[in-house]
Amino acid sequence: MSKKKRLLTGLRPTGKFHLGNYVGTFEKDYELQSSGEYECFFLIADLHSLTTGYETASQIGDDIREGVLDFLAVGIDPNTSTLYLQSLIPEVSELFLLFTMLVSATRAQRIPTLKEQIRDLKLESASLGLLSYPVLQAADILMVRGEVVPVGKDQMSHIELTREIARRFNQLYAPVFPEPEYLEARFPVLPGTDGSPKMSKSIGNTIMLSDDAETVRKKVMAMYTDPTRLRATDPGHVKGNPVFTYHDAFNPNHDEVRDLKARYTRGKVGDVEVKQKLVAALNQFLDPIRERRAEYERQPGLLEDILAEGSRRARAEARETLALAREAMGLNYFPKARELVDASLSHTAAHA
């Protein structure tokens, strides 16, 4: 029997997730989890939140809760997959530190999304934590020896850095880490409802996975379409039109979508009808997600139990990985002293 590949997906807890997160990550996560061919790890990366929002750290708990609910609502199964919290895995911080020795500051700073974050947040200067977060992301992936990472287009440069770190470590010391592959999403980037290239909560152009049916209707009916089309009888453009991008992503009735596109380009259908059919398709897609979310919301204690069990499993993997890395680097000196310290800490925790 062939060994399952390890998949890792990590998302920062920024509250509720949106349709862009779904097509960029969740859709592929659910597909691969359901295939039975992957050992799946899903990370709530709360330490990453501190890189851009340390002054609002007290809000992270609520954001984690909302994020976990969305992971579960889209179908992530905690019985077959490992859903865990980054800050409950202290080993990742040590691995991150070891990896910083293998990467130059200029290489880490060439990550395109890093520059975008600094620009979008209007930062005069970036914290050391923000500058080095691509290396922490590499530690997250390699801590569980992840082999496959489903990502959106904007995250591919992060995976390439992770591959470089794994390659350099293996060449310098021993072959401990895989060089993870990235799996591009079916829709790498979903445009915002306002026509912006990307859906973003900071801009306010999102449709959330938890939006109710009426909220979805209002957002869709206000969506940006073809600015060159003044009347329903004018021929319209389908390419670059967010309404049709959403139809392609979420409307399972392909015949209906083809018909709408054909009529739109000939000026035989108005924006209202196209949007109404999108409202129906989106609400049909979101209904089971809303139902699962509501079921978990009724069991608040279950969320903490799921995170605790998943983090326990992830930490066991992390300890094994870190031991391999230390051994490869020759850092396992004074093993008896290490054992005594670990045993003392375990005894103290057990009687706390």
N, C-alpha and C positions, 0 to 999 in steps of 0.2 A: 504494500500500500504506500503510495507516494505521500511525502510529507506536505502538509498544507503550507502555503505561503502566508507570511504575516503581513497584515494590512494595518496601517495606522492612519487615522484622521485626527487632527487636532484643530479645535476652534476656540478662539478667545471668547469668554463669556461677556457679551455686551448686551445682555438682555435677550429678548425674543429674536428669533431668526426669521429671515424673509425668503421669498422665492428665489432670489439670487443665490443664497446659501444652499437652497435645495438643489438647483441644477448644477451648481459648482461642486458640491460635495455629497450631500445626503443621498441623492439619487443613485450615484455609483456605490456609495457605502451600502445601501440597502440591497442593491443588486448583487454585490459580491458576498455580503453576509448570507443572502438567501441561496447562493450557489452551493454553499457547503464546502467550497474549495479553499477558503481562507480562514485563518485564525485572526479574528478582528479585535483591534484595540481602538477605543474611541476616547480621546483626551479632551477634558475641559481645561484649557490652558490658562488658569487664573493668574499665574505669575506673569504671563505675557501682558495681562491687562495693566500691570503696574508700570510698564514701559512708557505708556502714554497717559495714564490716569492715576498716578500714585496719590494725588491729593483727594481723590474720591474713592479711596480703597474701601471705605466703610460700606459702599454700595455694592461691592462685588458679590456678597452673599446672595442678594436678591437676583443679580444677573446670572449667577450660577444656577439658581433654582429654575429660572425661566429657560436657560439654555438646556439643562437636563430634561426638562419637560418636552422641549422640541425634539431633542435626540430620540426620546422614547416615542413621541407622537408620530414621527416619520417611519417608525417601525424597527428601530434599533432594539434588539432583544437582549436584555441583560443576562438571560439564562444561557445564551450561546456566544455572546460577545462580552468583552471587558470594557465597561464604561467607568472611567476613573478621573480623579482630580489631581492635577499636576502638583499642587502644593503638599499633597499627602505622600509624595515620592521624593524624599530629600536626596536620594542618590543621584537624581538628575542634575542637581546643582554641582555635585562633585564632578560628574562627567562633563558638564558644561565647562567647568574650570579647566579640566584636562584638555578639552578641545580648543580652548582659547589659545593654548600654546602652539597649536598647529595652523593657525589662520592669522594672516597679517591684518592689521586694522584697515588698510586700504582695500583689501579683497572683500572684507565683510561690508564695507561701506559702498561697494559697487552694486549692491542689490537694488534694483530699480524701485521696488515698493518702499524701501527705506527713505529714499529721496522724496517720494510722493507723500509719505506720512509727515515728514518734516515740513513739506510745503503746505499740505492740507491743514495741519494743526497750527500753522503760522508760528513755528518755534524759532526763537532767535538762536538757540543752540540746543542740540539733542543731548539727553542724558547718556551716560556710558551704557546704561541698561538698554536704551533704545538702539544705540549703535551696534550693540553686540547681540541683539535678539535673534538674528538669523543663526547664530551659533547655538543659542539655547534651543532653537527649533530643531537643529541638527541633533542635539542631545536627546530631545524628546523622541525623535524618530528612531535613533540608534539605540536608545536605552532598552527598547523592547525588540531590538534588532529587526526593525520593520523593513520589509522587502518591497512593498507596494504602497504608494501614497496617492490616493485620488485628490487632485487639486484643480483649481481654476487656473486659467492661463497666467494670471498675475503671480502665481506662486511657483512657477516652474524654475525660476532662478534660485529659489530657496532650496529646492531639491537638488539642483546641480551643485550648490555649495556643500550640501550634506554628502553627496557622492564624493566630492573632492576630499572632505574630511575623512570619510571612511577609507578611501584609497590611500591617503597619506598615513593614517594610523597603521593600516595593514602592512604597508611597505616598511615603515620604521620599526614596527614591533612584531606583530603576529596577525594572522588573518582572523580577527575577532568579528568584524562588522561586515554586513552585506552592503553593496552599493544599491540603494533603493531605486526602484523605477517609479516614474510618475505616470498616472493614468489620467489623461485629459478627459474632462467632462464632455457630455453630449453637446451642451451649450456652455462653453467655457466662461462666457460673460453674458449676463442678462442685463439689457439696458434698463434704465430707470423709467418710471411712468412719465417723467417729464422729457424723455428723449435723450437724457444724458447717457454717455456710453456705459455707465455702470450703476447698478442699484446700490444705494448707500443710505443708511439711517441718518447720517450727519447731514445729508442733503434733504431728506424727507421725501424721497421718491420711491418708496418701497411698498410692496404688498406683503404683509406679514403672514407667516404660516398660521397664526392664531387669529387673524382678522375674521370677524363674523361676516355673514353673507351680505348684509347691507353695506358694511364698510368696503368690502370688495367691489360691490356694484358702484358705489360712489367714486372710488379710486379709478376704476376702469373707464367709467363714463367721462371722467375728466382727463383721460390720457392724451398725450401728445400723439398726433398721427402724421399726416402728410401736409406740411405747411403750404405747399403749392396748390393744394386742392381747395378751391373756394366754394364749390357746389357739389352736390352728390352726383351730378351728371358729368362732372369733369373727370377725365381719366386720372387715376391715382397711381402712386408708386408703392409697391409692396416691399421692395428692398429697402432696408433701413427704417422701416415703419415698425415701431415697438409693438403695436397691437398685433401685427402679423407674426412678429418674433414670438410673442406669447402664445399665439395660436399654435405655432409650430412646436413649441415646447410643451404645451399642456392640453391641447385639444386632441383627444384620441380619435375623433371623427375626421379622418384624413380626406374623405370625399367632400365633406362640408368645407374644410379649409381650402381645398383646391377650387371649389366652386366660388367661394368668397374672393379668392385672389383673382380668378378669371374675371368675375364681374367688376371687381374694384378697378382693375386696370382698364376696363372698357367704360367706366363711369355708369355702371348699372346697379350699384348698391351704395347706400350711404354709410357714413361712419357709425351712425347710431345702430344699425342692424349688425354691423361687424362687431361692435363693442358688446352688444347685448348677447351675442352668441359666445363671446369670450367670457363674459360674466358667468354664463351657464356652465361653460367648460371648467373655469377656475373653481367655482363652488362645488362642482361635482368632484374635482380633484381634491379639494381641501376638506370636504365633509368627513372622510374617515380619519384624517389627521386631527381635526377638531375633536372628534369623538374620543380618540385615544388620549388626547391631551386632557380632556375633561375627566376621564376615568382616573388618570394618575393624579390630577389635582385633588380628587376626593380622598387620596391616600397620602397625605404629606409626609408621614413617617417612612413610607416606602422609598421615597427618593433618597433619603439619607442612608437607608439600608443598602440600596443599590450602589450608591457611591462608595460606601464603606467596603462592601464585598469586592467590587471591581478594583478599588485602590489596593486592597489587600493582595489580590492576584497580580496586579501590575507591579507592586513593590517586590514581590517574590522574584519576578522576572528581572527587575532593576538590580536587585542585590546580586543575582547570578551574573548579569552583564558586567556590573562594576567590578566584581571579583575577577572576571576574565580580563578586563582591561588593566587592572592593577597588576595582575600576574604577568601579562604581556609586557608591561612597562617596567617591571622589576620593582614595583612599589609595595610588594607584600613583605617588607622587612619587619622584623620583630613580630612574627605571627602570634606568638604566645601572648604578648601584650595586647594585641588587637582582640584576640579571643576573650581575654579577661575583661577588657573594657566593654565589649559587646554583651558578655554574659552579665556583667554588673548592671548595664543599662536595662537589659531584659528583665532582670530580677526586680529592679526599682519600679519599672513600669507595671509589672505584674502585681505589685503590692501597693500601688498608688491608690 
